[in-house]
Amino acid sequence: MDSPFLSLITEQMQMKRYAKRTIQSYLYWIKAFINFNNKQHPLKCHDTQVEQFLSYLANQRRVAPKTQALALNSLVYLYKEVLQKPLTLELNFNRTHVQPKLPVVLTTKEVAKLIIHLPAAASLPSKLLYGSGLRLMEAMRLRIRDVDFDYLSLQIWFGKGGKHRRVTLAQELIQPLRDQINYAKNFYQQDLGNESYQGVWLPYALEKKYPNAAKDFLWHYLFPSSRLSIDPLSKKLRRHHIHESSIQKGVRQTAKKLEIPKHVTCHTLRHSFATHLLQRGADIRTVQEQLGHSDLRTTQIYTHVIEHGANGVRSPLSDLI
C-alpha cells in the first residue's frame, strides 16, 4: 500500500482482528473521503467535511442506503479509533432514500436443478447455504467443531454483527459432511508432518488462552484450502479455508448454463431458504433466529415475496377467465 497513513490504519485494524473484507471496505471509503477533500489529511477535516461527503454520496453518486451507512461507519472509525477526534453524534447530511430491492428467490425445482449440476467443489457449501440459510462467509469459516451431528445443527460464531447462533442441519448432509471432514483430516495429517506448520488461525486471544488449540483438528476449517499460506499478520505458515470466489463462480456459471431466468448468486440460496421455510409454515421469529437477523423487519421482507404474489393476493383478472 502506497500511503503510510492507510498502512497504519490497516495494521491497527488487523491487530484488532477486523475481517479482511471489512478492512478493505473501510480503507476504500477513507481513501474516497481523502480524495473528495483534495487529498487533505483527515486531521484538517471534521464534521463539516464528513457531512458534505455523505451528502455527495447521496446526491451525486446516488449510492444505496447501506453503502452510505458503510461510508459513515468507516469515517466514524477513522476519527474515533485512529485520530482520537470523534465525530458528533448528530451529523447533518442528506440521507439516501432508495426502496430496498425484494430478494431474488428460486423455486424448489430451480434449487434442486441448480444443486444437481453444481461443480463438486461448490456442491456441499451451496447445500449448506440453502439447507441452513448460511451467509457465504459463514460457510467458508466453519470449523470441524462447529458441526453437531448429535443435534443436527451447525454453530455459527461471530456472524454478522458479531452474533453467535445455532442453525438447522439437513439430515441428508450427514454423510457428505463426514466425507468432507475426512478430506480435511488428510490435509491436517499432512500438515502435522511439516515442521514449519504453525497450526490454524484462531480468533481473538484464543491462541494464547489455549496454546495447543491451533494444532487441534477440531479447530481446523471444514473447507480447507489446497495450499498452505503465510498469515499476513503473524507471518506464520497456516492452512486457511478455501476462497469464497470459487463457490460464487460455480453458482453463477451453473445458473447461467441452466438458463435460470433470474440473477442467481450464493445469497440467492439464503433468500430461498428463508422464503421456503415461511411457505412451509415456519414462524417468522424462528426464521429470524435461523438467519441471525437482529431486527424482525429485515426478516419480514421475505413475507412480501409470498404475500404479494399468487400465494397471497388473487388477481381480479382471474375472475374474468
C-alpha positions in Angstrom: 0.0 0.0 0.0 1.5 3.4 -1.0 0.1 5.6 1.8 1.8 5.2 5.2 -1.4 6.6 6.7 -3.6 3.9 5.2 -0.9 1.3 6.1 -1.2 2.4 9.7 -5.0 2.0 9.6 -4.6 -1.4 8.1 -2.2 -2.6 10.8 -4.4 -1.2 13.6 -7.5 -3.0 12.2 -5.5 -6.2 11.8 -4.3 -6.0 15.4 -8.0 -5.7 16.4 -8.8 -8.7 14.3 -11.3 -7.0 11.9 -12.3 -9.2 9.0 -10.3 -8.8 5.8 -13.2 -7.5 3.8 -14.2 -5.0 6.5 -10.6 -3.6 6.4 -10.8 -3.4 2.6 -14.2 -1.6 2.7 -13.2 0.9 5.4 -10.0 1.7 3.5 -11.9 2.3 0.3 -14.2 4.8 1.9 -11.5 6.5 3.9 -9.4 6.9 0.7 -12.5 8.2 -1.2 -13.1 10.8 1.6 -9.5 12.0 1.4 -9.7 12.3 -2.4 -13.1 14.2 -2.0 -11.3 16.8 0.1 -8.5 17.3 -2.4 -6.2 14.9 -0.5 -6.1 17.0 2.7 -5.1 15.0 5.7 -8.3 14.0 7.7 -6.9 15.8 10.7 -7.7 19.0 8.8 -11.2 17.9 8.3 -14.1 17.0 10.6 -17.9 17.1 10.9 -18.5 19.6 8.1 -16.4 17.8 5.6 -17.9 14.4 6.6 -21.4 15.8 6.2 -20.5 17.2 2.7 -19.0 13.9 1.6 -22.0 11.9 2.8 -24.4 14.3 1.1 -22.3 14.0 -2.1 -22.7 10.2 -2.0 -26.5 10.6 -1.7 -27.0 13.4 -4.2 -24.3 12.9 -6.9 -23.3 9.2 -6.5 -26.8 8.1 -5.6 -25.5 5.2 -3.6 -27.7 2.7 -1.7 -28.5 3.4 1.9 -26.3 0.5 3.1 -23.4 1.9 1.1 -23.8 5.3 2.6 -24.0 3.8 6.1 -20.8 1.8 5.4 -19.0 5.0 4.4 -20.3 6.7 7.6 -19.1 3.7 9.7 -15.7 3.9 8.1 -15.3 7.6 8.9 -16.6 7.1 12.5 -13.9 4.5 13.0 -11.3 6.8 11.4 -12.0 9.7 13.7 -12.7 7.8 16.9 -10.1 5.0 16.8 -7.3 6.4 14.7 -7.3 10.2 15.0 -8.9 10.3 18.5 -11.3 13.1 17.4 -14.7 11.5 17.4 -17.4 12.9 15.2 -20.5 14.5 16.6 -23.5 12.1 17.2 -25.8 14.4 15.2 -24.3 14.8 11.7 -26.5 16.8 9.3 -26.4 15.3 5.8 -28.7 14.1 3.1 -29.5 10.5 3.5 -30.0 8.2 0.6 -33.7 7.1 0.3 -33.9 4.1 -2.0 -36.5 1.4 -1.7 -34.8 -1.8 -0.8 -34.9 -4.5 -3.5 -37.0 -7.5 -3.0 -34.8 -10.6 -2.7 -34.4 -12.9 -5.7 -35.9 -16.3 -4.7 -35.6 -19.6 -6.6 -38.4 -22.2 -6.7 -37.7 -25.5 -5.1 -37.4 -27.1 -8.5 -34.9 -24.4 -9.6 -32.8 -25.0 -6.4 -32.8 -28.8 -7.0 -31.8 -28.3 -10.6 -29.0 -25.9 -9.7 -27.6 -28.1 -6.9 -27.5 -31.2 -9.0 -25.5 -29.5 -11.7 -23.0 -27.6 -9.5 -19.3 -28.5 -9.7 -18.2 -30.9 -7.0 -16.2 -28.3 -5.1 -19.2 -25.9 -4.8 -21.9 -28.6 -4.1 -21.6 -29.1 -0.3 -21.1 -25.4 0.5 -24.1 -24.5 -1.6 -26.2 -27.1 0.1 -25.3 -25.5 3.4 -26.3 -22.1 2.1 -29.7 -23.3 1.1 -30.2 -26.1 3.7 -29.1 -24.0 6.7 -29.6 -20.4 5.5 -25.9 -19.5 5.9 -24.2 -16.5 4.5 -21.3 -17.5 2.2 -18.5 -16.5 4.6 -20.2 -18.2 7.5 -20.0 -21.5 5.5 -16.4 -20.8 4.5 -15.4 -20.2 8.1 -17.0 -23.3 9.6 -14.6 -25.3 11.8 -14.8 -29.1 12.3 -16.0 -28.5 15.9 -19.0 -26.4 14.6 -20.7 -29.4 13.1 -23.0 -31.1 15.7 -24.2 -34.4 14.3 -26.0 -35.3 17.6 -28.4 -32.4 17.5 -28.3 -31.9 13.7 -27.1 -28.4 13.8 -24.3 -26.0 13.0 -22.8 -23.5 15.4 -22.1 -20.1 13.8 -19.6 -18.0 15.8 -19.2 -14.2 15.3 -21.6 -14.0 12.4 -22.7 -10.6 11.0 -22.7 -8.1 13.9 -20.6 -10.4 16.0 -23.5 -12.6 16.9 -23.5 -16.4 17.6 -26.3 -18.7 16.7 -27.2 -22.3 16.1 -28.9 -23.3 12.8 -30.5 -26.4 11.5 -28.6 -29.1 9.6 -30.3 -31.3 7.0 -30.1 -35.0 7.8 -29.2 -35.6 4.2 -25.9 -33.8 4.6 -24.6 -36.0 7.4 -22.6 -38.4 5.2 -21.4 -35.7 2.8 -20.1 -33.8 5.9 -18.4 -36.8 7.3 -16.7 -37.3 3.9 -15.6 -33.7 4.0 -14.2 -34.0 7.5 -12.2 -37.0 6.3 -11.0 -34.9 3.4 -9.9 -32.1 5.7 -8.2 -34.7 8.0 -5.9 -35.8 5.2 -4.6 -32.2 4.9 -4.3 -32.0 8.7 -2.2 -35.1 9.0 -0.1 -33.9 6.1 0.5 -30.5 7.8 1.4 -32.0 11.1 4.4 -33.6 9.3 5.6 -30.2 8.2 8.0 -28.6 10.7 7.1 -25.1 9.5 3.4 -25.5 10.0 2.1 -23.4 12.9 -1.4 -24.5 13.1 -4.7 -22.9 12.1 -5.6 -19.3 12.7 -7.6 -18.8 15.9 -9.8 -15.7 16.5 -9.1 -13.1 19.2 -6.9 -14.3 22.1 -7.7 -18.0 21.9 -4.2 -18.9 20.7 -2.8 -17.5 23.9 -5.6 -18.9 26.1 -5.4 -22.4 24.5 -1.8 -22.9 23.3 -2.5 -26.3 21.8 -5.7 -25.4 20.0 -4.0 -24.2 16.8 -3.0 -27.8 16.1 -6.1 -29.4 17.4 -8.0 -30.9 14.4 -11.4 -29.8 15.7 -10.3 -26.1 15.3 -9.3 -26.6 11.7 -11.5 -25.4 8.8 -14.2 -27.7 7.4 -13.3 -26.5 3.9 -9.5 -26.2 3.9 -7.5 -24.5 1.1 -5.5 -26.9 -1.0 -2.4 -24.8 -0.3 -0.6 -23.5 2.8 0.0 -19.8 3.1 1.7 -17.2 5.3 -0.6 -15.4 7.7 0.0 -11.7 6.8 -0.2 -10.6 10.4 1.7 -13.3 12.4 3.9 -14.4 9.4 3.2 -18.0 10.4 2.6 -20.8 7.9 -1.0 -21.9 8.1 -3.8 -23.5 6.1 -6.7 -21.1 5.5 -10.2 -22.0 4.2 -11.0 -22.1 0.5 -11.6 -18.8 -1.2 -15.3 -17.8 -1.5 -14.8 -16.8 -5.1 -14.7 -20.4 -6.2 -18.2 -21.0 -4.8 -19.5 -17.8 -6.2 -18.2 -18.6 -9.7 -19.6 -22.2 -9.5 -23.1 -21.0 -8.6 -23.1 -18.1 -11.1 -21.9 -20.1 -14.1 -24.1 -23.1 -13.3 -27.2 -20.9 -13.2 -26.3 -19.3 -16.5 -25.6 -22.6 -18.1 -29.0 -23.9 -16.9 -30.6 -20.7 -18.2 -32.4 -19.9 -15.0 -34.1 -16.6 -15.8 -33.0 -14.9 -12.5 -30.0 -13.1 -11.2 -28.6 -16.0 -9.1 -25.8 -15.6 -6.5 -24.8 -17.5 -3.4 -27.0 -15.2 -1.4 -30.0 -16.2 -3.5 -29.8 -19.6 -1.8 -30.1 -18.0 1.6 -33.0 -15.9 0.4 -34.6 -19.1 -0.9 -34.1 -20.9 2.4 -35.9 -18.2 4.3 -38.8 -17.9 1.8 -39.3 -21.7 1.6 -39.3 -22.0 5.4 -42.1 -19.4 5.6 -44.0 -21.1 2.8 -43.9 -24.3 4.8 -45.5 -22.6 7.7 -42.4 -21.8 9.9 -42.9 -19.0 12.4 -41.2 -15.8 11.3 -39.4 -15.5 14.7 -37.9 -18.9 14.0 -36.7 -17.8 10.6 -35.3 -14.7 12.1 -33.2 -16.7 14.6 -32.0 -19.1 11.8 -30.9 -16.2 9.6 -29.3 -14.3 12.5 -31.2 -11.1 11.9 -31.2 -8.5 14.7 -34.3 -6.8 13.5 -37.5 -8.7 12.6 -38.2 -6.1 9.9 -35.2 -7.5 8.0 -36.8 -10.9 8.0 -40.3 -9.6 7.1 -39.1 -8.7 3.6 -39.4 -12.4 2.7 -43.1 -12.3 3.6 -43.5 -9.7 0.7 -42.3 -12.3 -1.7 -45.0 -14.7 -0.6 -47.9 -12.4 0.2 -47.7 -10.0 -2.7 -47.8 -12.7 -5.4 -50.1 -15.6 -6.4 -49.7 -17.1 -2.9 -51.3 -14.0 -1.2 -53.4 -11.9 -3.5 -55.8 -13.2 -6.1 -55.7 -11.1 -9.3 -59.0 -9.7 -10.5 -58.1 -10.9 -14.0 -58.6 -14.4 -12.7 -62.4 -13.7 -12.2 -62.7 -12.8 -15.9 -61.4 -16.1 -17.3 
